[in-house]
Amino acid sequence: MTQTPSTGPAGSPAGPVWVPSEAELGRRRIRKAQDRRRALVAAVSSFVVIGGLVLVVGTSQGWPVVQETFFNVQYGWEILPLLLEAFRLNLVLWVIAAVAIGVLSMLLALTRTSTSAALAPLRFLATVYVDVFRGTPLLLVIYLIGFGIPALQLTDRPIPVVVLGTTAVIITYAAYVAEVIRSGILSVHPSQRAAARSLGLSQVQTLRYVVLPQALRRVVPPLLNDLVALLKDVGLISVLGVVEVIRQAQILTSKSFNFTPYVVASILFLVVTIPLTRLTDRVLERTIARQNAQGSA
């Protein structure tokens, strides 16, 4: 490494400027060559594997029948408006459920991590809630709430099945998300709380300004994963008769005996979930990079 003097504005000296040495330039050239070699190997291997799969499937004896039954492009375009209309319901329920889950899971996590003696009964109830709904399959919860609540006849008017199904999804996912948030809160070192209290912050202020910002930042990747899974699991409320995209695909398939509607519905989910998955990977990479930078500081 070499340093050369430089001047700042108006000719004032600005200190030496770092210039990479020949050895450093050589290392950079070697790393670039290795990156190009890896990219070439990855491209060739991907071409061989994907091309081989396409060749095997495309030349198989039953491919024409599979193509007509599952990948009928003309039929797919015809039914796309109906599936899009149904998929809009999935998105609306997804957003509503995500907001409700965020609020309920935060309350559960704060209750379980509290140390107040007065909240002991609430901590017990929150623990039971999390244990029960984490251990019960979502489909069973949907059945129990979707058919059990109407049987109680709590109101004179019937409760819409879309409300019952969404409620089942919310209370189940809240148990999972609450544990994710609780793990983030517990990961904050106790010295952070002690430092905040020594500065005169109250318990609530410490939690709001010191603990929660650090905890939520650490659990963003798993929360995004739960958000992706939530979009797919919202479709399970179709077992109650809600005509969302999966139910609509089932109706269209039963009429035409063609499975293309299921493929189109899968593509609609992928259009939303793949960007969310890539966002999750990006956030995870940034989190790891930030932790490594803090560790090397």
Buried (B, 14 or more C-beta within 10 A) or exposed (E): EEEEEEEEEEEEEEEEEEEEEEEEEEEEEEEEEEEEEEEEEEEEEEEEEEEEEEEEEEEEEEEEEEBEBBBBEEBBEEBBEBBEEBBEBBBBBBEBBBEBBBEBBBBBBBBBBBEEEEBEEBBEEBEEBBEEBEEEEBBEBBBEBBEEBBEEEEEEEEBEBBBBBBBBBBBBBBBBBBBBBBBBBEEBEEEBBEEBBEEEBEBEEBBEEBBBEBBBEBBBBBBBBBBBEBBBBBBBBBBBEBBBBBBBBBBBBEEBEBBBBBBBBEEBBEEBBEEBBEBBEEBBEEBEEEEEEEEEE
